[in-house]
Amino acid sequence: MPATWRDLNALRHLEQACFHLDAWTLLDLIGVLSFPSVVRLKAVDGDLMVGFIAGDQRGSKNVAWIATLAVLPDYRRQGIGTALLGACEDALTVTFIRLSVRAKNATAINLYQNMGYQHIGLWPSYYQGGMDAVILEKQRVI
Ligand SMILES: CC(C)(COP(=O)(O)OP(=O)(O)OC[C@H]1O[C@@H](n2cnc3c(N)ncnc32)[C@H](O)[C@@H]1OP(=O)(O)O)[C@@H](O)C(=O)NCCC(=O)NCCS
């Protein structure tokens, strides 16, 4: 379901639980919950936000970037990440969807490859700690 600025605290908690070093700042979180060009969706268990995805097509009619995807540790391996990605793709109106992911994040890379994303590049030392970013892309016929 769509996420709104009312989800700010829940999103902050989710980000910290899932990303540690790479967790977004408060300003990043406010931005992702308010920019009009962002598709933002959450997965919930009752009142608890257990997953979140944001896809941003700012400034481009053809390319969107998945800005973040996260599922709380206790809720993983149940298909929630895949479902959020599929729903976000459906809501985006672009041909190309791209994302960056830590080169050693095999879990996320598996998920993206299962969903049809292909390796298109590498950004050296992009993340905190000097880890490379792998750039993945999915091309759709829309
Ligand atoms: C990546 C993440 C969102 C996946 O969420 P999830 O709800 O567990 O994903 P799914 O249940 O849909 O799993 C989809 C596929 O991912 C892969 N996968 C999931 N967990 C895995 C693990 N522990 N080891 C290897 N592959 C794994 C599998 O291919 C899985 O498919 P399968 O269950 O049919 O084998 C979640 O692990 C997470 O929040 N991680 C921390 C944040 C992060 O790294 N986000 C991505 C940054 S770009």
The ligand as an SDF file (V2000), in Angstrom:
LIG
                    3D

 48 50  0  0  0  0  0  0  0  0999 V2000
   16.9070   -7.8180    0.2270 C   0  0  0  0  0  0  0  0  0  0  0  0
   15.6170   -7.9240    1.0250 C   0  0  0  0  0  0  0  0  0  0  0  0
   14.7580   -6.6930    0.7820 C   0  0  0  0  0  0  0  0  0  0  0  0
   14.8540   -9.1800    0.5720 C   0  0  0  0  0  0  0  0  0  0  0  0
   13.5850   -9.1840    1.2020 O   0  0  0  0  0  0  0  0  0  0  0  0
   12.7530  -10.5510    1.3620 P   0  0  0  0  0  0  0  0  0  0  0  0
   11.3670  -10.1660    1.7290 O   0  0  0  0  0  0  0  0  0  0  0  0
   13.4750  -11.4980    2.2450 O   0  0  0  0  0  0  0  0  0  0  0  0
   12.8030  -11.1140   -0.1300 O   0  0  0  0  0  0  0  0  0  0  0  0
   12.0040  -12.3640   -0.6880 P   0  0  0  0  0  0  0  0  0  0  0  0
   11.4210  -13.1750    0.4180 O   0  0  0  0  0  0  0  0  0  0  0  0
   11.0680  -11.8450   -1.7180 O   0  0  0  0  0  0  0  0  0  0  0  0
   13.1690  -13.2050   -1.3570 O   0  0  0  0  0  0  0  0  0  0  0  0
   13.3530  -13.1490   -2.7350 C   0  0  0  0  0  0  0  0  0  0  0  0
   14.5560  -13.9140   -3.1610 C   0  0  0  0  0  0  0  0  0  0  0  0
   15.7310  -13.2890   -2.6670 O   0  0  0  0  0  0  0  0  0  0  0  0
   16.6950  -14.2770   -2.4310 C   0  0  0  0  0  0  0  0  0  0  0  0
   16.9980  -14.3370   -1.0380 N   0  0  0  0  0  0  0  0  0  0  0  0
   16.2330  -13.8790   -0.0180 C   0  0  0  0  0  0  0  0  0  0  0  0
   16.8810  -14.0970    1.1520 N   0  0  0  0  0  0  0  0  0  0  0  0
   18.0640  -14.7120    0.8510 C   0  0  0  0  0  0  0  0  0  0  0  0
   19.1640  -15.1890    1.6160 C   0  0  0  0  0  0  0  0  0  0  0  0
   19.1650  -15.0940    2.9800 N   0  0  0  0  0  0  0  0  0  0  0  0
   20.2220  -15.7520    0.9660 N   0  0  0  0  0  0  0  0  0  0  0  0
   20.2130  -15.8460   -0.3850 C   0  0  0  0  0  0  0  0  0  0  0  0
   19.1980  -15.4110   -1.1600 N   0  0  0  0  0  0  0  0  0  0  0  0
   18.1310  -14.8590   -0.5580 C   0  0  0  0  0  0  0  0  0  0  0  0
   16.1200  -15.5600   -2.9200 C   0  0  0  0  0  0  0  0  0  0  0  0
   16.3920  -15.6860   -4.2750 O   0  0  0  0  0  0  0  0  0  0  0  0
   14.6720  -15.3150   -2.6760 C   0  0  0  0  0  0  0  0  0  0  0  0
   13.8650  -16.1510   -3.4120 O   0  0  0  0  0  0  0  0  0  0  0  0
   13.4200  -17.5800   -2.7660 P   0  0  0  0  0  0  0  0  0  0  0  0
   12.9280  -17.2930   -1.3700 O   0  0  0  0  0  0  0  0  0  0  0  0
   12.3540  -18.0510   -3.6940 O   0  0  0  0  0  0  0  0  0  0  0  0
   14.6630  -18.4280   -2.7590 O   0  0  0  0  0  0  0  0  0  0  0  0
   15.9090   -8.0850    2.5560 C   0  0  0  0  0  0  0  0  0  0  0  0
   16.7940   -9.1590    2.7220 O   0  0  0  0  0  0  0  0  0  0  0  0
   16.4980   -6.8210    3.1790 C   0  0  0  0  0  0  0  0  0  0  0  0
   15.7840   -5.9150    3.6070 O   0  0  0  0  0  0  0  0  0  0  0  0
   17.8410   -6.7500    3.2740 N   0  0  0  0  0  0  0  0  0  0  0  0
   18.5270   -5.5930    3.8910 C   0  0  0  0  0  0  0  0  0  0  0  0
   18.3810   -4.3680    3.0560 C   0  0  0  0  0  0  0  0  0  0  0  0
   18.9020   -4.5720    1.6500 C   0  0  0  0  0  0  0  0  0  0  0  0
   19.9570   -5.1520    1.4480 O   0  0  0  0  0  0  0  0  0  0  0  0
   18.1330   -4.0580    0.6660 N   0  0  0  0  0  0  0  0  0  0  0  0
   18.5240   -4.0840   -0.7370 C   0  0  0  0  0  0  0  0  0  0  0  0
   19.4340   -2.9350   -0.9910 C   0  0  0  0  0  0  0  0  0  0  0  0
   19.5430   -2.5690   -2.7050 S   0  0  0  0  0  0  0  0  0  0  0  0
  1  2  1  0
  2  3  1  0
  2  4  1  0
  2 36  1  0
  4  5  1  0
  5  6  1  0
  6  7  2  0
  6  8  1  0
  6  9  1  0
  9 10  1  0
 10 11  2  0
 10 12  1  0
 10 13  1  0
 13 14  1  0
 14 15  1  0
 15 16  1  0
 15 30  1  0
 16 17  1  0
 17 18  1  0
 17 28  1  0
 18 19  1  0
 18 27  1  0
 19 20  2  0
 20 21  1  0
 21 22  1  0
 21 27  2  0
 22 23  1  0
 22 24  2  0
 24 25  1  0
 25 26  2  0
 26 27  1  0
 28 29  1  0
 28 30  1  0
 30 31  1  0
 31 32  1  0
 32 33  2  0
 32 34  1  0
 32 35  1  0
 36 37  1  0
 36 38  1  0
 38 39  2  0
 38 40  1  0
 40 41  1  0
 41 42  1  0
 42 43  1  0
 43 44  2  0
 43 45  1  0
 45 46  1  0
 46 47  1  0
 47 48  1  0
M  END
$$$$
